[in-house]
Amino acid sequence: MSQQNTSSGLELPHLTGLEARIAERIVPTLADLGYELVRLSVLGRDTPTIQIMADRANGSLISVEDCEQISHAVGAILDVDDPIPGAWMLEVSSAGIDRPLTRAKDWERFAGHLAKAELDVPLNGRRRFSGTVMGTRDGKGVIRLDDGTEAELPLAEVRKARLILTDALIEASAALSGITSEAESDGETPRVPKLNPKKPGKKKQ
């Protein structure tokens, strides 16, 4: 999950193969609309589902209306480029408050918050880490462990990393969005907007 850049210089998650080709196509359009790609996955065989996780460019959560706009824009691009033979499904969702950390900028943006991470290759005999995000250093995500020591995780070897939901993270996310969540005031965790119109994409005749 290392840093990867498009031809336009936009940072996106490390992807390969079909997922990388789709990301290269859609990221510039998302950027023009004010969104960023957080994660992209293609799941399934007969009718693959393209899962897109996105946020606004300032890191705040997107709404259902945003999901619809992204879905229409991405659907139009994929209908033209046709990267997947046959029918496909498109699912768009917000990254959520306890979002994945897929890019170097995520480690910088959410410094000070708790997270957990897992490596593909063990670091000093250890794969799983949890602690406070401290940003990045020389291409590595820095996390302060419970014992006060710091672990430098090579971003190219991070299998997955995600923020841990805390009151501080909820408050920071609400402040970033410029709103006070009703769910938060009721003591509930805000729901993540998600759109899956259950409509297949372009199908060749």
Disulfide bonds with the S-S distance in Angstrom:
none
